[in-house]
Amino acid sequence: MTCVALMLCVFAFADEPGTARGNESKVLRNSVDIVLRPVSAGTFTMGAPSAESGKRTDERPRQVTITRPFLISQTEVTQQQWTVVMKTAPWRGKRSVKLGPDRPAAYVNWHQAVAFCRKLSRLENRVYRLPTEAEWECACRAGTQTAYSFGVDADELPRHAFCEANTMAVGAVYAHPVARKLPNAFGLHDMHGNQWEWCADWYTPHPAETVDPTGPALGRQRVIRGGSWHCSADLCRSATRFYRDPTMATSDVGFRVLREHPPAGSCD
């Protein structure tokens, strides 16, 4: 069973204008204007095959099962969304960042991203958190097993992502407004490029868990995924794994949020 973007609609979804692909046009917009899209439970191959160009040694392929469906934000958390929840602007006055309500929140370390999720959870009385690395890759792949969610041709990446080829190469050394590039099959934007994204897990070079993996219990570096505006195409692949000190806040790392599915039998 592949991970597909179909699930029982226990939420009240509304049609998103401008999309027209059945259930892929169903979205939930929360109280701070974060758009969330559904991802079902299922099994997929995490990692990269040996023949994939740019494969790194920590991308060993393995079958991973996600047992609980979830909702994940359509884009990286924006400056406007961050400011509404946290009442701060940690990127203001910093290097390699442009101001704008629809630009990704920057200079946010892992602990601050977790604090955002906790505060949003209290505001909405729902469980928001960072996605695990496995949940992130399932959402990024959107049912594919190719190097990118759109296929294997790295020359196509600038149509789907802000990456080195269309940022650094033209002197645009900063993250760009979200949702300006083509989405994947789940309707998610900027899973490739724009900003690396914090995941919940501690990094390990050889993950072994196969059912709802959450990474090691302890570590020194947190996982980041997806590549960023200054990354080559190889670093923006679906399987690319990287890491950062959780106290580090930079212009090229942001995050998106996951909202947990209500328990079975919930009236919510």
C-alpha positions in Angstrom: 0.0 0.0 0.0 1.4 3.4 -0.9 1.0 6.5 1.1 -1.8 8.4 -0.7 -3.6 11.6 0.1 -7.0 10.1 0.7 -8.6 9.7 4.1 -12.0 9.7 5.8 -13.1 13.3 6.2 -13.8 13.6 9.9 -13.0 17.3 9.6 -15.2 19.9 7.9 -13.2 20.6 4.8 -13.8 23.4 2.4 -12.9 23.6 -1.3 -9.8 25.6 -2.1 -10.4 27.9 -5.0 -8.3 27.2 -8.1 -7.7 23.5 -7.6 -9.7 20.8 -9.2 -8.5 17.2 -8.4 -11.1 15.5 -6.3 -10.0 15.1 -2.7 -6.8 16.9 -3.4 -8.9 20.1 -3.5 -10.1 19.6 0.1 -8.3 21.7 2.7 -8.6 22.8 6.3 -7.8 26.4 7.1 -7.1 26.9 10.8 -7.6 30.0 13.0 -4.2 31.5 12.1 -4.6 31.0 8.4 -2.5 27.9 8.1 -3.8 25.6 5.4 -3.5 21.9 6.2 -3.8 18.9 3.8 -4.6 15.3 4.7 -2.1 12.4 4.3 -3.3 8.9 4.9 -1.7 6.0 6.9 0.2 3.6 4.8 3.6 2.0 3.9 6.2 3.4 1.6 9.9 3.1 0.8 11.9 5.6 2.8 15.4 6.4 1.5 17.0 6.2 -2.0 18.0 3.3 -4.3 21.7 2.8 -4.9 21.4 4.1 -8.5 19.9 7.5 -7.5 22.2 10.3 -8.5 23.4 12.2 -5.4 22.5 9.5 -3.0 24.3 9.8 0.4 25.4 7.0 2.7 22.6 7.7 5.3 19.8 7.1 2.8 19.5 3.4 3.0 16.1 2.3 1.7 13.7 0.6 4.0 9.9 0.0 4.2 8.3 2.3 6.7 4.7 2.2 7.9 2.8 5.2 9.1 -0.1 3.9 11.1 -2.0 7.2 11.8 -3.3 9.6 9.2 -2.4 13.3 9.7 -2.8 16.8 8.4 0.3 18.8 7.4 0.6 22.4 6.5 0.5 23.2 2.8 3.5 25.5 3.1 6.3 26.4 5.5 5.1 28.5 8.4 5.2 32.1 7.2 6.3 35.3 8.9 2.7 36.4 9.3 1.6 33.1 10.8 4.6 33.1 13.2 3.9 36.7 14.3 0.2 36.0 15.0 1.0 33.1 17.3 4.4 34.2 18.9 4.2 38.0 18.7 7.8 38.1 17.7 9.9 38.5 14.5 13.3 36.8 15.1 14.3 37.4 11.5 14.0 41.2 11.6 17.4 42.9 11.0 19.1 39.6 10.1 21.2 38.8 7.0 19.9 36.9 3.9 16.2 37.4 4.7 13.5 39.6 3.1 10.4 40.8 5.0 6.9 39.8 3.9 3.8 38.1 5.3 4.0 35.2 2.9 7.8 34.6 3.2 8.9 31.7 5.5 9.7 32.4 9.1 13.5 32.4 9.4 16.0 32.5 12.2 13.9 30.0 14.1 15.7 27.2 15.9 14.3 23.8 16.7 13.2 24.7 20.2 11.4 27.8 19.0 9.6 25.8 16.3 8.5 23.4 19.0 7.3 26.3 21.1 5.3 27.6 18.2 3.6 24.2 17.9 2.8 24.1 21.6 1.3 27.5 21.6 -0.7 26.8 18.5 -2.0 23.6 20.2 -3.2 25.6 23.2 -4.8 28.3 21.0 -6.8 25.7 19.0 -7.2 22.9 21.5 -5.7 20.5 19.0 -2.4 18.7 18.9 0.2 20.4 16.6 3.8 19.3 16.4 6.8 19.0 14.1 6.5 16.0 11.7 8.7 13.1 12.3 11.3 12.5 9.6 9.2 9.6 8.2 6.0 11.6 8.1 7.9 14.4 6.4 9.3 12.1 3.7 5.9 10.4 3.2 4.3 13.9 2.6 7.1 15.0 0.4 7.1 11.9 -1.8 3.3 12.1 -2.3 3.1 8.5 -3.4 6.3 8.6 -5.6 9.6 6.7 -5.4 11.6 8.9 -7.7 14.3 11.3 -6.7 11.9 14.2 -6.6 8.1 14.2 -6.1 7.8 15.2 -9.8 10.2 12.7 -11.3 13.9 12.2 -11.8 14.9 15.2 -14.0 16.9 17.7 -11.9 16.6 20.3 -14.6 12.9 20.5 -13.8 13.6 21.4 -10.1 13.3 25.2 -10.6 9.7 24.8 -11.6 9.0 23.1 -8.3 11.5 24.7 -5.9 13.5 27.7 -5.0 17.0 26.3 -5.1 20.6 27.3 -6.1 19.7 27.5 -9.8 17.1 30.2 -9.4 18.3 32.0 -6.3 22.0 32.0 -5.6 22.7 31.9 -9.4 20.8 35.2 -9.9 21.9 36.9 -6.7 18.7 36.3 -4.8 20.2 35.1 -1.5 17.1 34.6 0.6 14.0 32.5 1.0 11.1 33.4 -1.3 7.3 33.7 -0.8 5.7 30.3 -0.2 3.5 28.5 -2.7 5.0 30.2 -5.8 6.2 26.9 -7.2 4.3 23.9 -8.4 2.9 21.7 -5.6 3.4 17.9 -5.3 0.5 15.5 -5.8 -0.7 16.0 -2.3 -1.0 19.7 -2.9 2.0 20.6 -0.7 4.3 23.4 -1.8 8.0 23.9 -1.1 8.8 20.4 0.1 11.8 20.7 -2.2 13.9 23.9 -1.6 13.1 27.3 -0.3 14.0 26.4 3.3 15.3 23.3 5.1 12.6 22.2 7.5 13.0 21.0 11.1 11.7 17.5 11.9 11.0 16.1 15.4 13.7 13.5 15.3 17.3 13.4 16.6 19.6 12.5 13.7 21.1 9.1 13.4 23.0 8.0 10.2 21.4 4.6 10.2 17.8 4.7 11.3 16.3 1.2 11.8 12.7 1.7 13.0 10.1 0.7 10.5 6.7 1.4 12.2 6.0 5.1 13.1 9.7 5.8 13.5 10.6 8.7 15.8 14.4 8.4 15.7 16.8 7.8 18.7 15.9 8.9 22.2 19.0 11.1 22.5 21.2 12.9 20.2 23.1 16.1 19.4 21.6 17.2 16.1 18.0 17.4 14.9 17.0 16.3 11.5 16.3 18.9 8.7 14.8 17.9 5.4 14.1 19.3 1.9 17.0 21.5 1.0 16.8 25.3 0.7 17.2 28.3 -1.6 21.0 27.9 -1.7 21.1 24.2 -2.2 22.1 22.2 -5.3 19.5 19.9 -6.8 21.1 16.8 -5.1 20.4 18.3 -1.7 16.7 19.0 -2.5 15.8 15.3 -3.3 13.0 13.6 -1.4 15.5 11.3 0.4 18.1 13.8 1.3 18.8 13.8 5.1 20.7 16.5 6.9 21.0 17.9 10.4 21.6 21.0 12.6 22.3 21.8 16.2 18.8 22.5 17.6 19.9 25.8 19.1 21.1 27.1 15.7 18.8 29.7 14.0 19.7 30.7 10.4 18.1 32.2 7.3 17.8 28.9 5.5 15.9 26.8 8.0 12.2 27.0 8.8 9.5 24.4 9.4 5.9 23.3 8.7 3.5 21.9 11.2 1.6 18.6 11.5 -1.8 18.4 13.1 -2.6 15.0 14.6 -5.8 13.2 13.5 -8.4 12.9 16.2 -8.5 9.5 17.9 -10.9 6.8 16.5 -14.4 7.4 17.8 -13.9 11.1 18.5 -16.9 13.3 17.9 -14.5 16.2 16.9 
